[in-house]
Amino acid sequence: MSRKETLKPAVALRKAVAYFRQPSHDRAGNPIPVQQDRVRSFAKEHGIEIVGEFTDSNRHRPGRN
């Protein structure tokens, strides 16, 4: 084996950004912390590296109830 071959990672990670949103009509049904746990678990199981996370609580949007 050449030196380059020995330095390759065993599993190539895919990179992703996670976006979590709490719809105004479903405030109690699927809170952001639950979404975060599920997405992080999915990413770990599928070899995905989360390189950034964003949340949108949907609080300050004009014209939305």
N, C-alpha and C positions, 0 to 999 in steps of 0.2 A: 504494500500500500504506500502511496505517496503521502507526503506531509499534508497536502490539501485534502485528501480523502479522510484522513483521521481527524481533521478539524471540523468537518461537517456535523451539524447537530443531528441527533438520532431522529427527531421529528421536526419537520419544518413548521414553524408557527405562522399562522395567518394572523394579521393584525386587524383590529376592528375598533370602532368607537361605539359606545353604548349610549342610547338616548332613552330616557325614562320620562313618561308623561302621565300625569294624573288627569283624566278627563273630568270635566266639571259634573257630569251626570253620574259618575261612578266613584265618588270620593271614598266610600267605605269598601268597595268591592275588590280592588286590586291596588293597594297602596304602593308607593314607590319603593319602600324597602323590600317588599315581596318581589317586585319586578327585578330589583338589583340582585337578590339572592338567586333567582331563577336564571337570569342572564349570566351571572358569574359562574354558576355551576355548569351551564350549557357550554360556555366558553372553555372551561377547564377540561371537560369531558371530550371536547372536539379539537383540542390543540389550538385554540384561538387566544391570542394575547390582546386583552383590552388595553388600548393605549390612551384612552380618554373616556370620561363619562360626563354626560350632561343631563340635567333634570329640568323639567318644565312643569311647574305646579299649576299652571293655567289660571293664576290669580289675577293678573293685571292685563287682561286682554280686552280692549274696548269692543263693545258689541256682543260679548259672550255672557251667558247666564251662568 
